Amino acid sequence: MPHLLALYDQAFDRAAWHGTPLWGSLRGVRVAEALWRPGRGRHNVWEIVLHTAYWKYIVRRRLLRDPELSFPRPGSNWFPLPPRPDERAWRRDVALLKKEHLLLRSVIARFPASRLGARAWRSRWTNAATIYGIASHDLYHAGQIQLLKRLRRRGAA
């Protein structure tokens, strides 16, 4: 388990050879940058933050096999932005991502090694593959956020 936990941490907020992790990609992002989108129908940073928080919740629910858990926002996967998308609401949703990360981290830290090879609840993947997958998901979206920030700066120049 220590290797899976280290991988999960590295993808979210630890220094690594691959570059900026998910939490680091959000450093300094303000509401205007979080709301910017490169084109119609494309996701923005804020939507990605909610999406990644949601999938941390889903993985936690699968590992715990707990149908009673619920995400604090209505909907699933991709969420509408709050009615007043201001700095306070942005910080609240960034805090939600951190909270969901820490809740899942706690589950991974105490997850029994004997269950890693078993299929995750309501999934075709094993528990181990699910944990690897959520770390990969963080890294994918960290890169996406870094690209969105660069595209916005380039477009504003």
Chimera marker file (.cmm) of the C-alpha trace (Angstrom):
<marker_set name="trace">
<marker id="1" x="0.000" y="0.000" z="0.000" r="1" g="1" b="0" radius="0.5"/>
<marker id="2" x="2.758" y="2.537" z="0.593" r="1" g="1" b="0" radius="0.5"/>
<marker id="3" x="3.515" y="2.612" z="-3.147" r="1" g="1" b="0" radius="0.5"/>
<marker id="4" x="-0.102" y="3.285" z="-4.112" r="1" g="1" b="0" radius="0.5"/>
<marker id="5" x="-0.403" y="6.009" z="-1.490" r="1" g="1" b="0" radius="0.5"/>
<marker id="6" x="2.846" y="7.607" z="-2.664" r="1" g="1" b="0" radius="0.5"/>
<marker id="7" x="1.591" y="7.535" z="-6.257" r="1" g="1" b="0" radius="0.5"/>
<marker id="8" x="-1.707" y="9.117" z="-5.228" r="1" g="1" b="0" radius="0.5"/>
<marker id="9" x="0.110" y="11.840" z="-3.278" r="1" g="1" b="0" radius="0.5"/>
<marker id="10" x="2.575" y="12.497" z="-6.081" r="1" g="1" b="0" radius="0.5"/>
<marker id="11" x="-0.205" y="13.020" z="-8.607" r="1" g="1" b="0" radius="0.5"/>
<marker id="12" x="-1.952" y="15.537" z="-6.371" r="1" g="1" b="0" radius="0.5"/>
<marker id="13" x="0.481" y="17.635" z="-4.385" r="1" g="1" b="0" radius="0.5"/>
<marker id="14" x="4.012" y="16.246" z="-4.207" r="1" g="1" b="0" radius="0.5"/>
<marker id="15" x="7.108" y="17.084" z="-6.202" r="1" g="1" b="0" radius="0.5"/>
<marker id="16" x="7.747" y="14.625" z="-9.017" r="1" g="1" b="0" radius="0.5"/>
<marker id="17" x="9.754" y="14.197" z="-12.175" r="1" g="1" b="0" radius="0.5"/>
<marker id="18" x="6.662" y="14.593" z="-14.373" r="1" g="1" b="0" radius="0.5"/>
<marker id="19" x="6.116" y="18.216" z="-13.440" r="1" g="1" b="0" radius="0.5"/>
<marker id="20" x="3.228" y="20.015" z="-11.832" r="1" g="1" b="0" radius="0.5"/>
<marker id="21" x="0.680" y="17.866" z="-9.978" r="1" g="1" b="0" radius="0.5"/>
<marker id="22" x="-3.025" y="18.708" z="-9.858" r="1" g="1" b="0" radius="0.5"/>
<marker id="23" x="-2.946" y="20.881" z="-6.727" r="1" g="1" b="0" radius="0.5"/>
<marker id="24" x="0.099" y="22.751" z="-8.010" r="1" g="1" b="0" radius="0.5"/>
<marker id="25" x="-1.650" y="23.481" z="-11.313" r="1" g="1" b="0" radius="0.5"/>
<marker id="26" x="-4.231" y="25.469" z="-9.335" r="1" g="1" b="0" radius="0.5"/>
<marker id="27" x="-1.679" y="27.632" z="-7.535" r="1" g="1" b="0" radius="0.5"/>
<marker id="28" x="-2.466" y="31.282" z="-8.174" r="1" g="1" b="0" radius="0.5"/>
<marker id="29" x="-5.548" y="30.600" z="-10.314" r="1" g="1" b="0" radius="0.5"/>
<marker id="30" x="-8.160" y="33.303" z="-9.719" r="1" g="1" b="0" radius="0.5"/>
<marker id="31" x="-11.808" y="33.242" z="-10.688" r="1" g="1" b="0" radius="0.5"/>
<marker id="32" x="-11.368" y="34.926" z="-14.106" r="1" g="1" b="0" radius="0.5"/>
<marker id="33" x="-8.784" y="32.333" z="-15.124" r="1" g="1" b="0" radius="0.5"/>
<marker id="34" x="-10.898" y="29.495" z="-13.685" r="1" g="1" b="0" radius="0.5"/>
<marker id="35" x="-13.879" y="30.636" z="-15.778" r="1" g="1" b="0" radius="0.5"/>
<marker id="36" x="-12.016" y="31.085" z="-19.073" r="1" g="1" b="0" radius="0.5"/>
<marker id="37" x="-12.668" y="28.468" z="-21.727" r="1" g="1" b="0" radius="0.5"/>
<marker id="38" x="-10.841" y="28.057" z="-25.037" r="1" g="1" b="0" radius="0.5"/>
<marker id="39" x="-14.031" y="27.697" z="-27.057" r="1" g="1" b="0" radius="0.5"/>
<marker id="40" x="-17.701" y="26.815" z="-26.976" r="1" g="1" b="0" radius="0.5"/>
<marker id="41" x="-18.318" y="23.402" z="-25.503" r="1" g="1" b="0" radius="0.5"/>
<marker id="42" x="-14.830" y="23.180" z="-23.955" r="1" g="1" b="0" radius="0.5"/>
<marker id="43" x="-14.280" y="22.742" z="-20.242" r="1" g="1" b="0" radius="0.5"/>
<marker id="44" x="-12.751" y="25.408" z="-18.063" r="1" g="1" b="0" radius="0.5"/>
<marker id="45" x="-10.524" y="25.054" z="-14.985" r="1" g="1" b="0" radius="0.5"/>
<marker id="46" x="-13.438" y="25.429" z="-12.577" r="1" g="1" b="0" radius="0.5"/>
<marker id="47" x="-15.372" y="22.602" z="-14.206" r="1" g="1" b="0" radius="0.5"/>
<marker id="48" x="-12.252" y="20.423" z="-14.097" r="1" g="1" b="0" radius="0.5"/>
<marker id="49" x="-11.867" y="21.112" z="-10.366" r="1" g="1" b="0" radius="0.5"/>
<marker id="50" x="-15.418" y="19.931" z="-9.692" r="1" g="1" b="0" radius="0.5"/>
<marker id="51" x="-14.979" y="16.953" z="-12.013" r="1" g="1" b="0" radius="0.5"/>
<marker id="52" x="-11.791" y="15.795" z="-10.279" r="1" g="1" b="0" radius="0.5"/>
<marker id="53" x="-13.349" y="16.261" z="-6.828" r="1" g="1" b="0" radius="0.5"/>
<marker id="54" x="-16.311" y="14.170" z="-7.949" r="1" g="1" b="0" radius="0.5"/>
<marker id="55" x="-14.161" y="11.298" z="-9.201" r="1" g="1" b="0" radius="0.5"/>
<marker id="56" x="-12.221" y="11.228" z="-5.934" r="1" g="1" b="0" radius="0.5"/>
<marker id="57" x="-15.591" y="10.821" z="-4.223" r="1" g="1" b="0" radius="0.5"/>
<marker id="58" x="-16.587" y="8.021" z="-6.657" r="1" g="1" b="0" radius="0.5"/>
<marker id="59" x="-13.347" y="6.122" z="-6.048" r="1" g="1" b="0" radius="0.5"/>
<marker id="60" x="-13.778" y="6.491" z="-2.275" r="1" g="1" b="0" radius="0.5"/>
<marker id="61" x="-17.337" y="5.193" z="-2.574" r="1" g="1" b="0" radius="0.5"/>
<marker id="62" x="-16.159" y="2.217" z="-4.654" r="1" g="1" b="0" radius="0.5"/>
<marker id="63" x="-13.329" y="1.311" z="-2.296" r="1" g="1" b="0" radius="0.5"/>
<marker id="64" x="-15.605" y="1.571" z="0.745" r="1" g="1" b="0" radius="0.5"/>
<marker id="65" x="-18.492" y="-0.142" z="-1.089" r="1" g="1" b="0" radius="0.5"/>
<marker id="66" x="-20.771" y="2.436" z="0.491" r="1" g="1" b="0" radius="0.5"/>
<marker id="67" x="-23.978" y="3.402" z="-1.356" r="1" g="1" b="0" radius="0.5"/>
<marker id="68" x="-24.856" y="5.891" z="1.397" r="1" g="1" b="0" radius="0.5"/>
<marker id="69" x="-22.035" y="8.291" z="0.505" r="1" g="1" b="0" radius="0.5"/>
<marker id="70" x="-23.076" y="11.325" z="-1.519" r="1" g="1" b="0" radius="0.5"/>
<marker id="71" x="-21.311" y="14.169" z="-3.271" r="1" g="1" b="0" radius="0.5"/>
<marker id="72" x="-22.155" y="17.622" z="-1.890" r="1" g="1" b="0" radius="0.5"/>
<marker id="73" x="-23.235" y="18.977" z="-5.297" r="1" g="1" b="0" radius="0.5"/>
<marker id="74" x="-26.236" y="17.720" z="-7.282" r="1" g="1" b="0" radius="0.5"/>
<marker id="75" x="-25.413" y="15.957" z="-10.528" r="1" g="1" b="0" radius="0.5"/>
<marker id="76" x="-22.517" y="13.819" z="-11.643" r="1" g="1" b="0" radius="0.5"/>
<marker id="77" x="-19.249" y="13.959" z="-13.582" r="1" g="1" b="0" radius="0.5"/>
<marker id="78" x="-19.447" y="17.480" z="-15.089" r="1" g="1" b="0" radius="0.5"/>
<marker id="79" x="-21.220" y="20.087" z="-12.992" r="1" g="1" b="0" radius="0.5"/>
<marker id="80" x="-22.789" y="23.457" z="-13.732" r="1" g="1" b="0" radius="0.5"/>
<marker id="81" x="-21.002" y="26.365" z="-12.124" r="1" g="1" b="0" radius="0.5"/>
<marker id="82" x="-22.610" y="28.101" z="-9.152" r="1" g="1" b="0" radius="0.5"/>
<marker id="83" x="-25.156" y="30.837" z="-9.920" r="1" g="1" b="0" radius="0.5"/>
<marker id="84" x="-22.688" y="33.461" z="-8.642" r="1" g="1" b="0" radius="0.5"/>
<marker id="85" x="-19.265" y="32.292" z="-9.858" r="1" g="1" b="0" radius="0.5"/>
<marker id="86" x="-17.234" y="34.697" z="-7.753" r="1" g="1" b="0" radius="0.5"/>
<marker id="87" x="-13.937" y="34.369" z="-5.883" r="1" g="1" b="0" radius="0.5"/>
<marker id="88" x="-15.632" y="33.040" z="-2.740" r="1" g="1" b="0" radius="0.5"/>
<marker id="89" x="-17.447" y="30.291" z="-4.674" r="1" g="1" b="0" radius="0.5"/>
<marker id="90" x="-14.212" y="29.435" z="-6.526" r="1" g="1" b="0" radius="0.5"/>
<marker id="91" x="-12.280" y="29.052" z="-3.267" r="1" g="1" b="0" radius="0.5"/>
<marker id="92" x="-15.098" y="26.920" z="-1.838" r="1" g="1" b="0" radius="0.5"/>
<marker id="93" x="-14.914" y="24.522" z="-4.798" r="1" g="1" b="0" radius="0.5"/>
<marker id="94" x="-11.102" y="24.372" z="-4.634" r="1" g="1" b="0" radius="0.5"/>
<marker id="95" x="-11.498" y="23.517" z="-0.930" r="1" g="1" b="0" radius="0.5"/>
<marker id="96" x="-13.975" y="20.790" z="-1.915" r="1" g="1" b="0" radius="0.5"/>
<marker id="97" x="-11.321" y="19.242" z="-4.161" r="1" g="1" b="0" radius="0.5"/>
<marker id="98" x="-8.803" y="19.262" z="-1.289" r="1" g="1" b="0" radius="0.5"/>
<marker id="99" x="-11.373" y="17.763" z="1.095" r="1" g="1" b="0" radius="0.5"/>
<marker id="100" x="-12.290" y="14.957" z="-1.322" r="1" g="1" b="0" radius="0.5"/>
<marker id="101" x="-8.591" y="14.295" z="-1.899" r="1" g="1" b="0" radius="0.5"/>
<marker id="102" x="-7.900" y="13.946" z="1.820" r="1" g="1" b="0" radius="0.5"/>
<marker id="103" x="-10.963" y="11.743" z="2.405" r="1" g="1" b="0" radius="0.5"/>
<marker id="104" x="-9.850" y="9.366" z="-0.344" r="1" g="1" b="0" radius="0.5"/>
<marker id="105" x="-6.249" y="9.496" z="0.878" r="1" g="1" b="0" radius="0.5"/>
<marker id="106" x="-7.411" y="8.286" z="4.278" r="1" g="1" b="0" radius="0.5"/>
<marker id="107" x="-9.232" y="5.344" z="2.667" r="1" g="1" b="0" radius="0.5"/>
<marker id="108" x="-6.225" y="4.395" z="0.528" r="1" g="1" b="0" radius="0.5"/>
<marker id="109" x="-3.873" y="4.639" z="3.544" r="1" g="1" b="0" radius="0.5"/>
<marker id="110" x="-5.833" y="2.006" z="5.444" r="1" g="1" b="0" radius="0.5"/>
<marker id="111" x="-7.078" y="-0.074" z="2.519" r="1" g="1" b="0" radius="0.5"/>
<marker id="112" x="-6.329" y="-3.786" z="3.042" r="1" g="1" b="0" radius="0.5"/>
<marker id="113" x="-3.705" y="-5.134" z="0.636" r="1" g="1" b="0" radius="0.5"/>
<marker id="114" x="-5.692" y="-8.375" z="0.519" r="1" g="1" b="0" radius="0.5"/>
<marker id="115" x="-8.497" y="-6.546" z="-1.344" r="1" g="1" b="0" radius="0.5"/>
<marker id="116" x="-6.347" y="-4.850" z="-4.002" r="1" g="1" b="0" radius="0.5"/>
<marker id="117" x="-6.894" y="-7.634" z="-6.540" r="1" g="1" b="0" radius="0.5"/>
<marker id="118" x="-10.659" y="-7.764" z="-6.003" r="1" g="1" b="0" radius="0.5"/>
<marker id="119" x="-13.022" y="-5.962" z="-8.320" r="1" g="1" b="0" radius="0.5"/>
<marker id="120" x="-14.000" y="-2.518" z="-7.059" r="1" g="1" b="0" radius="0.5"/>
<marker id="121" x="-17.660" y="-2.054" z="-6.191" r="1" g="1" b="0" radius="0.5"/>
<marker id="122" x="-19.785" y="-1.192" z="-9.248" r="1" g="1" b="0" radius="0.5"/>
<marker id="123" x="-16.727" y="-1.290" z="-11.491" r="1" g="1" b="0" radius="0.5"/>
<marker id="124" x="-15.090" y="-3.651" z="-13.947" r="1" g="1" b="0" radius="0.5"/>
<marker id="125" x="-11.652" y="-2.687" z="-12.583" r="1" g="1" b="0" radius="0.5"/>
<marker id="126" x="-9.784" y="-4.015" z="-9.574" r="1" g="1" b="0" radius="0.5"/>
<marker id="127" x="-9.308" y="-1.875" z="-6.487" r="1" g="1" b="0" radius="0.5"/>
<marker id="128" x="-5.619" y="-1.473" z="-7.350" r="1" g="1" b="0" radius="0.5"/>
<marker id="129" x="-6.414" y="-0.375" z="-10.909" r="1" g="1" b="0" radius="0.5"/>
<marker id="130" x="-8.967" y="2.074" z="-9.516" r="1" g="1" b="0" radius="0.5"/>
<marker id="131" x="-6.356" y="3.664" z="-7.253" r="1" g="1" b="0" radius="0.5"/>
<marker id="132" x="-3.799" y="3.834" z="-10.068" r="1" g="1" b="0" radius="0.5"/>
<marker id="133" x="-6.546" y="5.258" z="-12.261" r="1" g="1" b="0" radius="0.5"/>
<marker id="134" x="-7.467" y="8.113" z="-9.951" r="1" g="1" b="0" radius="0.5"/>
<marker id="135" x="-3.797" y="9.142" z="-9.746" r="1" g="1" b="0" radius="0.5"/>
<marker id="136" x="-3.607" y="9.066" z="-13.551" r="1" g="1" b="0" radius="0.5"/>
<marker id="137" x="-6.830" y="11.071" z="-13.715" r="1" g="1" b="0" radius="0.5"/>
<marker id="138" x="-5.272" y="13.778" z="-11.505" r="1" g="1" b="0" radius="0.5"/>
<marker id="139" x="-2.195" y="13.954" z="-13.720" r="1" g="1" b="0" radius="0.5"/>
<marker id="140" x="-4.226" y="14.109" z="-16.919" r="1" g="1" b="0" radius="0.5"/>
<marker id="141" x="-6.270" y="17.026" z="-15.622" r="1" g="1" b="0" radius="0.5"/>
<marker id="142" x="-3.205" y="18.757" z="-14.139" r="1" g="1" b="0" radius="0.5"/>
<marker id="143" x="-1.741" y="18.820" z="-17.642" r="1" g="1" b="0" radius="0.5"/>
<marker id="144" x="-5.050" y="20.020" z="-19.058" r="1" g="1" b="0" radius="0.5"/>
<marker id="145" x="-5.169" y="22.894" z="-16.556" r="1" g="1" b="0" radius="0.5"/>
<marker id="146" x="-1.570" y="23.863" z="-17.316" r="1" g="1" b="0" radius="0.5"/>
<marker id="147" x="-2.436" y="23.940" z="-21.019" r="1" g="1" b="0" radius="0.5"/>
<marker id="148" x="-5.584" y="26.023" z="-20.420" r="1" g="1" b="0" radius="0.5"/>
<marker id="149" x="-3.538" y="28.561" z="-18.440" r="1" g="1" b="0" radius="0.5"/>
<marker id="150" x="-0.991" y="28.834" z="-21.262" r="1" g="1" b="0" radius="0.5"/>
<marker id="151" x="-3.695" y="29.155" z="-23.917" r="1" g="1" b="0" radius="0.5"/>
<marker id="152" x="-5.398" y="31.921" z="-21.948" r="1" g="1" b="0" radius="0.5"/>
<marker id="153" x="-2.147" y="33.844" z="-21.533" r="1" g="1" b="0" radius="0.5"/>
<marker id="154" x="-1.340" y="33.431" z="-25.208" r="1" g="1" b="0" radius="0.5"/>
<marker id="155" x="-4.825" y="34.620" z="-26.214" r="1" g="1" b="0" radius="0.5"/>
<marker id="156" x="-4.643" y="37.607" z="-23.883" r="1" g="1" b="0" radius="0.5"/>
<marker id="157" x="-1.253" y="38.721" z="-25.243" r="1" g="1" b="0" radius="0.5"/>
<link id1="1" id2="2" r="1" g="1" b="0" radius="0.2"/>
<link id1="2" id2="3" r="1" g="1" b="0" radius="0.2"/>
<link id1="3" id2="4" r="1" g="1" b="0" radius="0.2"/>
<link id1="4" id2="5" r="1" g="1" b="0" radius="0.2"/>
<link id1="5" id2="6" r="1" g="1" b="0" radius="0.2"/>
<link id1="6" id2="7" r="1" g="1" b="0" radius="0.2"/>
<link id1="7" id2="8" r="1" g="1" b="0" radius="0.2"/>
<link id1="8" id2="9" r="1" g="1" b="0" radius="0.2"/>
<link id1="9" id2="10" r="1" g="1" b="0" radius="0.2"/>
<link id1="10" id2="11" r="1" g="1" b="0" radius="0.2"/>
<link id1="11" id2="12" r="1" g="1" b="0" radius="0.2"/>
<link id1="12" id2="13" r="1" g="1" b="0" radius="0.2"/>
<link id1="13" id2="14" r="1" g="1" b="0" radius="0.2"/>
<link id1="14" id2="15" r="1" g="1" b="0" radius="0.2"/>
<link id1="15" id2="16" r="1" g="1" b="0" radius="0.2"/>
<link id1="16" id2="17" r="1" g="1" b="0" radius="0.2"/>
<link id1="17" id2="18" r="1" g="1" b="0" radius="0.2"/>
<link id1="18" id2="19" r="1" g="1" b="0" radius="0.2"/>
<link id1="19" id2="20" r="1" g="1" b="0" radius="0.2"/>
<link id1="20" id2="21" r="1" g="1" b="0" radius="0.2"/>
<link id1="21" id2="22" r="1" g="1" b="0" radius="0.2"/>
<link id1="22" id2="23" r="1" g="1" b="0" radius="0.2"/>
<link id1="23" id2="24" r="1" g="1" b="0" radius="0.2"/>
<link id1="24" id2="25" r="1" g="1" b="0" radius="0.2"/>
<link id1="25" id2="26" r="1" g="1" b="0" radius="0.2"/>
<link id1="26" id2="27" r="1" g="1" b="0" radius="0.2"/>
<link id1="27" id2="28" r="1" g="1" b="0" radius="0.2"/>
<link id1="28" id2="29" r="1" g="1" b="0" radius="0.2"/>
<link id1="29" id2="30" r="1" g="1" b="0" radius="0.2"/>
<link id1="30" id2="31" r="1" g="1" b="0" radius="0.2"/>
<link id1="31" id2="32" r="1" g="1" b="0" radius="0.2"/>
<link id1="32" id2="33" r="1" g="1" b="0" radius="0.2"/>
<link id1="33" id2="34" r="1" g="1" b="0" radius="0.2"/>
<link id1="34" id2="35" r="1" g="1" b="0" radius="0.2"/>
<link id1="35" id2="36" r="1" g="1" b="0" radius="0.2"/>
<link id1="36" id2="37" r="1" g="1" b="0" radius="0.2"/>
<link id1="37" id2="38" r="1" g="1" b="0" radius="0.2"/>
<link id1="38" id2="39" r="1" g="1" b="0" radius="0.2"/>
<link id1="39" id2="40" r="1" g="1" b="0" radius="0.2"/>
<link id1="40" id2="41" r="1" g="1" b="0" radius="0.2"/>
<link id1="41" id2="42" r="1" g="1" b="0" radius="0.2"/>
<link id1="42" id2="43" r="1" g="1" b="0" radius="0.2"/>
<link id1="43" id2="44" r="1" g="1" b="0" radius="0.2"/>
<link id1="44" id2="45" r="1" g="1" b="0" radius="0.2"/>
<link id1="45" id2="46" r="1" g="1" b="0" radius="0.2"/>
<link id1="46" id2="47" r="1" g="1" b="0" radius="0.2"/>
<link id1="47" id2="48" r="1" g="1" b="0" radius="0.2"/>
<link id1="48" id2="49" r="1" g="1" b="0" radius="0.2"/>
<link id1="49" id2="50" r="1" g="1" b="0" radius="0.2"/>
<link id1="50" id2="51" r="1" g="1" b="0" radius="0.2"/>
<link id1="51" id2="52" r="1" g="1" b="0" radius="0.2"/>
<link id1="52" id2="53" r="1" g="1" b="0" radius="0.2"/>
<link id1="53" id2="54" r="1" g="1" b="0" radius="0.2"/>
<link id1="54" id2="55" r="1" g="1" b="0" radius="0.2"/>
<link id1="55" id2="56" r="1" g="1" b="0" radius="0.2"/>
<link id1="56" id2="57" r="1" g="1" b="0" radius="0.2"/>
<link id1="57" id2="58" r="1" g="1" b="0" radius="0.2"/>
<link id1="58" id2="59" r="1" g="1" b="0" radius="0.2"/>
<link id1="59" id2="60" r="1" g="1" b="0" radius="0.2"/>
<link id1="60" id2="61" r="1" g="1" b="0" radius="0.2"/>
<link id1="61" id2="62" r="1" g="1" b="0" radius="0.2"/>
<link id1="62" id2="63" r="1" g="1" b="0" radius="0.2"/>
<link id1="63" id2="64" r="1" g="1" b="0" radius="0.2"/>
<link id1="64" id2="65" r="1" g="1" b="0" radius="0.2"/>
<link id1="65" id2="66" r="1" g="1" b="0" radius="0.2"/>
<link id1="66" id2="67" r="1" g="1" b="0" radius="0.2"/>
<link id1="67" id2="68" r="1" g="1" b="0" radius="0.2"/>
<link id1="68" id2="69" r="1" g="1" b="0" radius="0.2"/>
<link id1="69" id2="70" r="1" g="1" b="0" radius="0.2"/>
<link id1="70" id2="71" r="1" g="1" b="0" radius="0.2"/>
<link id1="71" id2="72" r="1" g="1" b="0" radius="0.2"/>
<link id1="72" id2="73" r="1" g="1" b="0" radius="0.2"/>
<link id1="73" id2="74" r="1" g="1" b="0" radius="0.2"/>
<link id1="74" id2="75" r="1" g="1" b="0" radius="0.2"/>
<link id1="75" id2="76" r="1" g="1" b="0" radius="0.2"/>
<link id1="76" id2="77" r="1" g="1" b="0" radius="0.2"/>
<link id1="77" id2="78" r="1" g="1" b="0" radius="0.2"/>
<link id1="78" id2="79" r="1" g="1" b="0" radius="0.2"/>
<link id1="79" id2="80" r="1" g="1" b="0" radius="0.2"/>
<link id1="80" id2="81" r="1" g="1" b="0" radius="0.2"/>
<link id1="81" id2="82" r="1" g="1" b="0" radius="0.2"/>
<link id1="82" id2="83" r="1" g="1" b="0" radius="0.2"/>
<link id1="83" id2="84" r="1" g="1" b="0" radius="0.2"/>
<link id1="84" id2="85" r="1" g="1" b="0" radius="0.2"/>
<link id1="85" id2="86" r="1" g="1" b="0" radius="0.2"/>
<link id1="86" id2="87" r="1" g="1" b="0" radius="0.2"/>
<link id1="87" id2="88" r="1" g="1" b="0" radius="0.2"/>
<link id1="88" id2="89" r="1" g="1" b="0" radius="0.2"/>
<link id1="89" id2="90" r="1" g="1" b="0" radius="0.2"/>
<link id1="90" id2="91" r="1" g="1" b="0" radius="0.2"/>
<link id1="91" id2="92" r="1" g="1" b="0" radius="0.2"/>
<link id1="92" id2="93" r="1" g="1" b="0" radius="0.2"/>
<link id1="93" id2="94" r="1" g="1" b="0" radius="0.2"/>
<link id1="94" id2="95" r="1" g="1" b="0" radius="0.2"/>
<link id1="95" id2="96" r="1" g="1" b="0" radius="0.2"/>
<link id1="96" id2="97" r="1" g="1" b="0" radius="0.2"/>
<link id1="97" id2="98" r="1" g="1" b="0" radius="0.2"/>
<link id1="98" id2="99" r="1" g="1" b="0" radius="0.2"/>
<link id1="99" id2="100" r="1" g="1" b="0" radius="0.2"/>
<link id1="100" id2="101" r="1" g="1" b="0" radius="0.2"/>
<link id1="101" id2="102" r="1" g="1" b="0" radius="0.2"/>
<link id1="102" id2="103" r="1" g="1" b="0" radius="0.2"/>
<link id1="103" id2="104" r="1" g="1" b="0" radius="0.2"/>
<link id1="104" id2="105" r="1" g="1" b="0" radius="0.2"/>
<link id1="105" id2="106" r="1" g="1" b="0" radius="0.2"/>
<link id1="106" id2="107" r="1" g="1" b="0" radius="0.2"/>
<link id1="107" id2="108" r="1" g="1" b="0" radius="0.2"/>
<link id1="108" id2="109" r="1" g="1" b="0" radius="0.2"/>
<link id1="109" id2="110" r="1" g="1" b="0" radius="0.2"/>
<link id1="110" id2="111" r="1" g="1" b="0" radius="0.2"/>
<link id1="111" id2="112" r="1" g="1" b="0" radius="0.2"/>
<link id1="112" id2="113" r="1" g="1" b="0" radius="0.2"/>
<link id1="113" id2="114" r="1" g="1" b="0" radius="0.2"/>
<link id1="114" id2="115" r="1" g="1" b="0" radius="0.2"/>
<link id1="115" id2="116" r="1" g="1" b="0" radius="0.2"/>
<link id1="116" id2="117" r="1" g="1" b="0" radius="0.2"/>
<link id1="117" id2="118" r="1" g="1" b="0" radius="0.2"/>
<link id1="118" id2="119" r="1" g="1" b="0" radius="0.2"/>
<link id1="119" id2="120" r="1" g="1" b="0" radius="0.2"/>
<link id1="120" id2="121" r="1" g="1" b="0" radius="0.2"/>
<link id1="121" id2="122" r="1" g="1" b="0" radius="0.2"/>
<link id1="122" id2="123" r="1" g="1" b="0" radius="0.2"/>
<link id1="123" id2="124" r="1" g="1" b="0" radius="0.2"/>
<link id1="124" id2="125" r="1" g="1" b="0" radius="0.2"/>
<link id1="125" id2="126" r="1" g="1" b="0" radius="0.2"/>
<link id1="126" id2="127" r="1" g="1" b="0" radius="0.2"/>
<link id1="127" id2="128" r="1" g="1" b="0" radius="0.2"/>
<link id1="128" id2="129" r="1" g="1" b="0" radius="0.2"/>
<link id1="129" id2="130" r="1" g="1" b="0" radius="0.2"/>
<link id1="130" id2="131" r="1" g="1" b="0" radius="0.2"/>
<link id1="131" id2="132" r="1" g="1" b="0" radius="0.2"/>
<link id1="132" id2="133" r="1" g="1" b="0" radius="0.2"/>
<link id1="133" id2="134" r="1" g="1" b="0" radius="0.2"/>
<link id1="134" id2="135" r="1" g="1" b="0" radius="0.2"/>
<link id1="135" id2="136" r="1" g="1" b="0" radius="0.2"/>
<link id1="136" id2="137" r="1" g="1" b="0" radius="0.2"/>
<link id1="137" id2="138" r="1" g="1" b="0" radius="0.2"/>
<link id1="138" id2="139" r="1" g="1" b="0" radius="0.2"/>
<link id1="139" id2="140" r="1" g="1" b="0" radius="0.2"/>
<link id1="140" id2="141" r="1" g="1" b="0" radius="0.2"/>
<link id1="141" id2="142" r="1" g="1" b="0" radius="0.2"/>
<link id1="142" id2="143" r="1" g="1" b="0" radius="0.2"/>
<link id1="143" id2="144" r="1" g="1" b="0" radius="0.2"/>
<link id1="144" id2="145" r="1" g="1" b="0" radius="0.2"/>
<link id1="145" id2="146" r="1" g="1" b="0" radius="0.2"/>
<link id1="146" id2="147" r="1" g="1" b="0" radius="0.2"/>
<link id1="147" id2="148" r="1" g="1" b="0" radius="0.2"/>
<link id1="148" id2="149" r="1" g="1" b="0" radius="0.2"/>
<link id1="149" id2="150" r="1" g="1" b="0" radius="0.2"/>
<link id1="150" id2="151" r="1" g="1" b="0" radius="0.2"/>
<link id1="151" id2="152" r="1" g="1" b="0" radius="0.2"/>
<link id1="152" id2="153" r="1" g="1" b="0" radius="0.2"/>
<link id1="153" id2="154" r="1" g="1" b="0" radius="0.2"/>
<link id1="154" id2="155" r="1" g="1" b="0" radius="0.2"/>
<link id1="155" id2="156" r="1" g="1" b="0" radius="0.2"/>
<link id1="156" id2="157" r="1" g="1" b="0" radius="0.2"/>
</marker_set>
